[in-house]
């Protein structure tokens, strides 16, 4: 079956197929704790300490377990944190809101159009029910200081187009793009879909494209 697998489960499909598959994936790659540790240890140092407001976009935020501690840390530094999360899977989105409400002891609100909102004194959050390709940021926050893609680019309909949008449209000029991707050693043999391992991110782009050249030029701003 694995040798014939070319499409990943539909993120937005009802039922538990994606949720079960994602749990199996995390058990297989065994890096969720390392990912969380790296993010919490390194990202606060990437962002300027004298900046009064930080904007964050998470593509495929899941249940929020990777980012909630980071957001707490960032908002405790006296800065306002504006967080936008994209999560098309209903089960993970529901868990995110539950984890959020449990951590901050406050209720999220329905903003309409598939958007849930949450706010504290230093934290403003919006959770979008859509795929990355359908995501449209609010006009006043067209670009972000930090963009995180945690095990989500496997689902990109076009890896090159997604990277182009992330780097050229959504990331601020001094922003940081963090991509968490499994290595080929952490994937089941026979998995052949595009962008299945970290090497595929640069390898599947033409070296002459603006995306590839920008990633080289902004090496200190892109982490894979």
C-alpha positions in Angstrom: 0.0 0.0 0.0 2.8 2.5 0.9 4.4 2.1 -2.6 1.1 3.2 -4.2 0.5 6.1 -1.8 0.6 9.3 -3.8 -1.9 11.5 -2.1 -2.1 12.4 1.6 -5.4 12.3 3.5 -7.7 15.2 3.0 -7.1 17.6 5.9 -10.6 19.0 5.8 -12.4 15.6 5.4 -14.8 14.6 8.2 -13.9 11.7 10.4 -10.8 10.5 12.1 -8.7 9.3 9.2 -6.3 12.3 9.1 -6.1 12.4 12.9 -5.1 8.8 13.1 -2.6 9.2 10.2 -1.0 12.2 11.9 -0.6 10.4 15.2 1.1 7.5 13.3 3.3 10.0 11.5 4.4 11.7 14.7 5.1 8.3 16.3 7.2 7.3 13.2 9.4 10.5 13.0 9.6 10.9 16.8 10.6 14.5 16.6 7.6 16.4 18.1 9.4 17.0 21.4 12.6 18.1 19.6 10.6 20.4 17.5 8.9 22.0 20.5 12.1 22.3 22.4 13.9 23.9 19.4 11.1 26.4 18.8 10.9 27.5 22.4 14.7 27.7 22.8 15.5 29.5 19.6 12.6 31.6 18.2 12.5 34.1 21.1 16.1 34.9 20.3 15.3 35.5 16.6 12.8 38.2 17.3 13.9 41.7 18.2 13.5 42.4 21.9 12.8 46.1 21.4 9.8 45.5 19.1 6.6 46.3 20.9 4.4 44.1 18.6 5.1 40.7 17.0 3.0 39.1 14.3 3.0 35.3 13.9 1.5 33.1 11.3 1.4 29.3 11.7 0.5 27.2 8.7 -1.0 24.0 9.9 -1.0 24.8 13.6 -2.7 21.6 14.6 -3.8 21.4 18.2 -1.5 24.3 19.2 0.6 22.1 21.5 3.8 23.2 19.8 3.1 26.9 19.9 1.1 27.7 23.0 4.2 27.8 25.3 6.0 30.0 22.8 3.2 32.4 22.5 3.0 32.6 26.3 6.7 33.3 26.5 6.6 36.0 23.8 3.6 37.8 25.3 5.1 37.8 28.8 8.0 40.1 27.5 5.6 43.1 27.5 5.0 42.8 23.8 1.7 42.4 22.0 1.6 39.2 20.1 -0.8 38.9 17.1 -1.1 35.2 16.2 -2.9 33.8 13.1 -3.2 30.0 12.9 -4.4 28.1 9.8 -5.9 24.6 10.5 -8.4 23.0 8.1 -8.9 19.8 10.2 -11.9 20.1 12.5 -10.6 17.7 15.1 -7.3 19.5 15.5 -8.9 22.9 15.4 -11.3 21.9 18.2 -8.4 20.6 20.3 -6.5 23.8 19.7 -9.4 25.9 21.1 -9.7 23.5 24.1 -6.0 23.7 24.8 -6.1 27.5 24.5 -9.1 27.9 26.8 -7.5 25.5 29.3 -4.2 27.3 29.3 -5.6 30.9 29.6 -8.8 30.1 31.4 -10.9 32.1 28.9 -13.3 31.3 26.2 -12.7 31.7 22.4 -15.3 33.5 20.3 -16.8 32.8 16.9 -15.8 35.6 14.5 -17.8 34.2 11.5 -16.5 33.1 8.1 -14.8 30.1 9.7 -12.6 32.2 12.1 -12.4 31.7 15.8 -10.9 34.5 18.0 -9.2 34.7 21.3 -7.8 37.6 23.2 -5.9 38.4 26.4 -4.1 41.6 27.5 -1.0 40.9 25.4 -2.2 38.3 23.0 -4.6 38.5 20.0 -5.3 35.2 18.2 -7.3 34.2 15.2 -7.8 30.6 14.1 -8.7 30.2 10.4 -10.6 27.2 9.1 -9.1 26.9 5.6 -6.3 25.5 3.6 -3.2 27.6 3.1 -4.1 28.3 -0.5 -7.5 29.8 0.6 -6.0 31.8 3.5 -6.4 35.6 3.2 -4.8 37.7 6.0 -6.6 40.6 7.4 -5.6 43.8 5.5 -3.9 45.5 8.5 -1.6 42.4 9.0 -0.5 41.6 5.4 3.0 40.5 6.5 4.4 38.6 9.5 7.5 38.8 11.6 7.5 35.0 12.1 6.0 32.3 9.9 6.0 28.6 11.1 5.3 25.6 8.9 5.3 22.6 11.1 4.9 19.4 9.1 2.5 21.2 6.8 4.2 21.7 3.5 3.6 18.0 2.6 0.1 19.2 1.8 1.0 22.1 -0.4 -0.7 21.9 -3.7 2.3 23.5 -5.2 5.5 23.6 -3.1 7.2 26.2 -5.2 4.1 28.5 -5.3 3.6 28.1 -1.5 7.2 29.0 -0.8 7.0 32.0 -3.2 3.9 33.3 -1.3 5.4 32.7 2.1 8.7 34.5 1.3 7.5 37.3 -1.1 4.0 38.1 0.1 3.5 37.0 3.8 7.0 37.3 5.4 8.1 40.8 6.4 11.5 42.1 5.1 13.2 41.3 8.4 11.0 38.3 9.2 11.9 34.7 9.8 10.4 31.6 8.1 10.7 28.3 10.1 10.0 25.1 8.2 9.8 21.8 10.1 10.0 18.9 7.8 10.8 15.2 8.2 14.1 13.9 6.8 14.1 11.0 4.4 15.3 8.7 7.2 12.1 9.4 9.2 9.7 8.4 6.4 8.2 5.0 5.6 9.8 3.4 2.6 7.8 3.9 -0.6 6.2 7.2 0.4 6.5 9.0 -3.0 4.3 12.1 -2.7 6.0 15.5 -3.5 7.7 17.4 -0.6 7.8 14.3 1.6 11.2 15.1 3.2 13.3 18.1 4.1 15.6 17.7 1.1 12.6 18.1 -1.3 12.1 21.7 -0.2 15.1 23.1 -2.1 15.5 20.1 -4.5 12.1 20.6 -6.1 12.8 24.2 -7.1 14.7 25.3 -10.2 18.0 26.9 -8.9 17.3 29.8 -11.2 13.9 30.7 -9.7 13.5 33.8 -7.5 12.3 31.6 -4.7 15.5 29.5 -4.6 17.7 32.5 -5.0 15.9 34.4 -2.2 16.2 31.5 0.2 20.0 31.5 -0.4 20.2 35.3 0.0 18.1 35.3 3.1 19.6 32.2 4.6 19.7 33.6 8.1 16.0 34.2 7.8 14.9 30.8 6.6 15.3 27.7 8.7 14.5 24.2 7.4 
